[in-house]
């Protein structure tokens, strides 16, 4: 993956329920399609920490995590082409949450929609403002900000009711940058204005809150039974029916092609019987869902495979992004190697000098470069056959600005190439901090 040239889009899925048709049409299907765009780097995570805010049933959280992971994979998410991981497998997320908590304004958190709604309910019931409200609910926006900022996501697809959380993430990131230097990209909310909203069994929006959902991978006979239970009006066969107010028509429209929708609209005008219309809706939905249901059943029967995929995704993501950035942030706030700082304190006050690359040629004819900050050498390269080869690697390192560095012992990798070796006494955080100085000022 090449994070410097691709837009990072991050999507979280709370593991608190079973995926239903509304989740598929409104979130899963469009997100999977978007993940296949070449210039997008997609992050999909199972937000199991978030689930704990409202679910205190361990078995339900575990089951939901398995069901949601299996659903996304069955619907076509490709874990080798996206970052697919479980939130609780990234320990850097809760650590960053604490760093952000220390810059987050309580006044801003007081205005969070979920917290305010809970307080308002308590006031209606004449209870103490904070009765039954956990610190987890209050701090939810900070945890969400850590999810986003740790990976410097550019865009976060959300509904309009979630825009406030993205704005809060921007605020926390901006405050941290102001205090400790430019470390975070400020995310933008990608408001999903045109996301399809499916009606449920009772005609209202399909939602677990209304208990009117149709499970995405319900067995065929159960799916048929649920669709035939959708409420319709009393218009008899042969009597013209209205598509605008028909939950059944809206459900069909979300799965059918344009020509199929036109045919169904004409059938409504011709007075199709409700039983016949429900049969058509069932067959059209099952046509799309059946192959995915088969994959889903296979995945659910092999939870060890899903566990391995999630752990592998988290391990790779930590190595590529989370661990190096957290090392940089710890250094920035002062959680540092005491021996290194003691040496600095023993001398005169160190003047901050912009790091620079210096290129040179040794007596054997090979070309080298080193990264220095003042009189301190941070990195030394291996030998190169030509000055051009060395110069091109320096240029690539400057353009990357530390975003893709990997450390293997003392060896430093830039993507698939070896950049060089850290000098004695230098830790990865030193090198990452120095490389970050080459990032464009308006980034």
N, C-alpha and C positions, 0 to 999 in steps of 0.2 A: 504494500500500500504506500502511496506517496502523499502524505498529509499536507505538503506544501502546495499541491496543485488541485486538491479535491476539497469540495465543501463538506464539512462534517455535519451530519444530521443525526440527532440523538432522540431515541424514543424509549420511554419506560412503560412497562406494563405491570400494574399492581397485582400481586398474586393473592387475591382475596375471593375468587369465585371461578365458576366454570364458563369458558368462552361460549357466546351465543351468536346467533346469526347477525345481530346488530353489531357486535364487535368485529365480525368478519367483514361486513360491508363497509362499516365506518372507519375501521382502523387497520385490520390485518391485510386485507386485499390491496388497498392502495399503498400501504407501507412496503409490502413485498415487491410490488411493481416498481416503486420509487427506488428501492435498494439495488435495482439492476441497471440504473443509470451510471454510465462510466465515470462521470465527473463528481460523483457523490460517494463519500465514505460514510457508511451507515453504522450506527451503534444501536443495538437493541438489547435492553437489559430487563431482567425479571426483578421487579422492585419489591423484594421480600422484606426488606427493612420497613418500607412504607406500609406494607400489609399489617405489620405488628401494631400500628397506630390504632387500627379499628377492629382487628381480629385477634382474640386471645384464645384461639383454638389451634394448638400446634398441628394436629392432624390435618385440619382444613388448610392451613398455610402450606404444608408439605404437599398435599394432594393438588391444590390449586397450582403450585409451582410446576408440578409434573404435567398437569393438564395443559397449562398455558404454553409451556415449552414444547410439548408434543404438538399442540395446535399450530403454532407458528412454523415449526418444521414441516408438518404435514401440508401446510398451505404454500410451501415453496421457498421458505427462507433458507438460504444457503450459507451455513456457518463458516465455510472456507472463503466466502467472498464478503462477509460482513463481520463486525464484532458482535458476538452473541454471548452473553454472560449473565451471571447471577450477581445481583448487587452485593450480597453478603460474602461473596468470594473475593471482593476487592477491599482489603483492609484500609487502603488509602482513602476510601470514601468517608468512613467515620472519622478518620484523623483530620481530613480536610474540613469536615463539618465543624470540628472543634476550632480550628484556626479561623474559620469564617464566623463562628459564633462570637469570637472575641472582637470582631469588627462590625457585627450586625447590630443595628440600632433596635432597641426594644420597642421604641415608639412605632417603627415601621412594622415590626412583627405584630404589634397590637392591632394593626389595621388589616391583617390577613383575613380574607373572606371566610375561611373555614372557622377560624377562631372567633371572629365577630359573630358568625351565625350561631355558634354554640353559646356564646355569652347572651345573645338576644333570646335564645330559647330559655335559658335559665331565668332571665328577667321576666319573661311571660309567665313562667311557673313560680315566680317570686322566690327564687333560690339565690344563693350567693353567686356572683358573676362567674366564678371559676369552678363551681360545683361539677364534679365529674369530668373536668377537662384535664388531660394529662399534659406533661411537658412535651411529650412526643407530638401531640397535635399542635401545640404552640410553636415548636421548633421545626415542624414539617417543611416550611419554606427554605430553611437553612440546609437541611439534608438534600432537598431537591436542587438547591444551588450547587452543592458539592458534586452531585451526580453530573451536572452539566459542565461546571468549570474545570473539574479534574481532567477532562478530555478536550477542553477548549473547543467545545461544539460551537459551530456558527449558527445553526438553526435548530429549533426545537418545535416540532409540530404539536400544536395544542388547540383545544377548543377555546372559545372566547373567555370562558370562565377561568381559564388557567393562565391568561396573559399576565395577570398580576404577579404570579410566581416567577415568570421570566424577568419581569421588570425588577423584582427583588433580587434575583440572581445577578443581574447587571449592577445593581446598587452595591451589593456585597463585594463583587469583583472589583468594581471601581474604587471602593474604599480601600481594599487590600492593595491594589496597584498604587494608589496614592501614597500609602504608608510605606510600602516595601519594594516598589519598583514594578515595572510592567511584566506581570506574569500571566495574566488571564486575558483571553479573548472575551469580549462582551457579547453574549449571545443575542440572537433576534428570535422573537416568537413568529413561527410560521402558522398564522391563524387559518384553521381549516374551515373556511366559510361555506364551502360547497360539499362538505362531507355528507354522504347519504345517512339519513336517520331513519331507521326502520321502525314501523309500528309494531307493538307487541300483540299478544293474544286479545287484549281488551281495547285495542285501538290507540292507547297512549304510547309514548315512546318506549321501545323495548329496553327494559332496565331491570337489574336485579332488585332495585329498590321497590319496584311495582310488582315484583313476582309475576311477571308476564312474559318471560323470555322463552325462546325456543333454542335449546342447546345446539351448538353448531354441529356436533357429531353424534346427535341422537340416532339410535338405530333406525333403519328405514321405516319400520312399522310405527315406532314412536313418533317419528317426524310426521308421518301421515296423520296420525291421530291428533297431534297438536295443531297442524295446519287446518284440519277439518273442524277444530274447536274455535277458530278465529271468529269473532263476532261479525255478523253481517246484518243488514236490515231485513225487513219483511217483504221486500218486493218479490213477486212470484215469477216463475219461468215465463219468458215471453215479454216481460215488462222491462223497459229500458232502465239501465242501472247507471249510477253516477260514479265515474272514476275518481273524481276529485276527493271525495270523502271516503273512499274505499281503502281500508287497510290492506285488504287482499290484493288489490291492484298495485298498491305501492310496493308490496313485498315482491310481486311478480316483476315489476319494473326494475328492481335492484339486481335481478339475475338474468333477465331476458335481453335479447338483442333488440335493436330499434325496430326491425321488421316484426318480430314477435310481439313487441309492445303494441305496435299499430294493429296487429291482428286481434289482440286481446281487447283493445279499445273498441274495435268494431263489434266484437262479440258482446261487450257490455251494451253497446247501442242496440244490438239485436235482441237483447233480453236473455242472455245466457243464464242458465240455472246456477244458483250458488254452489250446489254440489259439483257441477261440472267445472266451474271456475276454480274451486278448491283443488280438484283433481289435477287441473293444468298447472296450478301453482306448485303443488307438491312434486309433480314429475319434473318440472323445470328446475326447481331447487335441488332435488335429489340428483339430477343429471350432473350438476356442477360439484356437489358435495360428495357424492359416492366415492370417486377415486381418492379424494383426500381422506375420507372416513376410513378407507382401507389402510392407508398409510398411518393414520392416527392410531388405529387399533394395534398395528404392528409396533409402533413406538411406545405406546402405553404398556405393551407386554414386555418391553425391554427397558425398564427405567435405568439400568446400569449404563446403557448406551447414552442416554440423555445426560446422565450425571457426568460421564466422561467428556461429552461435548462441552458442557458448561464449564467444567474445571479447566479443560484445555483452552477454551476461549478466554477465561479469566487470567490464566497463567501467561498467555501470549500478550494480552492487553496490559497486564501489569509490567511486563518486561519492556514493552515498546513505549508505553505512555505513563502509566500511573506512578511507578516507582521512581523513575528519573525526575518527574515533575515534583513529587513529594519531597525528594531530596533537595531540590532547588528551593522549595518553599520553606522547609525546615531551616536551611541556611539563611534564607532571607529574614525570618522572624527571630533568629538568634539561637535556635536549637542546634548548637554547633559542637564540633570537636574541640574540647577544652585545651588539649595539648597544642593544637595548631594556633588557637587564639592566644594561648599563653606566650608562645614564641613571638607573636606579633606585638603583644603588649609589652614584652621585655625590651623591645626596640623603640625607636621613636614612633610617633603616630604615623601610621601608614597612609600615604596619600593615594587616593584612588586614581589609577591610571588606566586609560582605555586599552584593552587587550589588542594585540596586533600579531599578524603572521609575518615571520621573517624567513626568506628563502636563501639557501646558500648551496655551494658545491664543495664536496670534499675532495681530497687528493686522489681518491680512486676514480674520480670522474662522475660519480653519482650525485644526484640532486636531492636535497633534503629541505624540509621546512620545520619550523617550530612555532608554537603559540606562546607568546610571552605577555606578561602584565607587569610593566615596569621592569625590574631586574629579575623577576621570578619567571622561570620556565614552567609552563603548565603541561605541554605536550610536545613530543618529538616524533617526527615521521620516520618511516622506513625509507630506504634509498629508492630513487626513481631513475629510470634510464635517461630521461630528458627533462629539461626545465619545463617544457610544456605539460608533461604528465603531472609533475608536482603542482604546477600552477592551476591546472584544471581541478585537481582535488581540493586545493585551497579555495577556489571559487565555489565549488559545490558545498564545502563546509560552511562558508560564509552565508550562502543562500539558505542553507538548512537552519542555521542559527541555533543548533543544538537540539532541534525537535526530534531528530531520528537517531541520536547517538545511542549506541549499545556498548556495554562494558563486559568484557570477558577477561577476568583477572586484571592485568595491567593493560590489556590491549583494548583499543577504542575502535569501534566499527561505525561507519557511516553507510547505512543501508547494507549492501553486500560487500562493500570495500573496506579495507583496513585503513583507518585514518592515521593511526600511529599508536604511541604508547604514552600513558600518563607519566609525568616526571615523578621522581621520588618525593614523597610527602604530599602529593596532590590527591585529593579525593574526587569522586565523580561530581559532587555538587559544585566544586571549584570550577571544573571544566564546563559544566552546563551553564553556570552563571556567566562565565567569560564568553562563551559562544553566543548566549542570548543577546549580548551587546551588539551583535552584527545584524539583528533583526531590524527591518525598516521601522522608523520612528512612528509612522502612522498605522502600524499593524495592530 
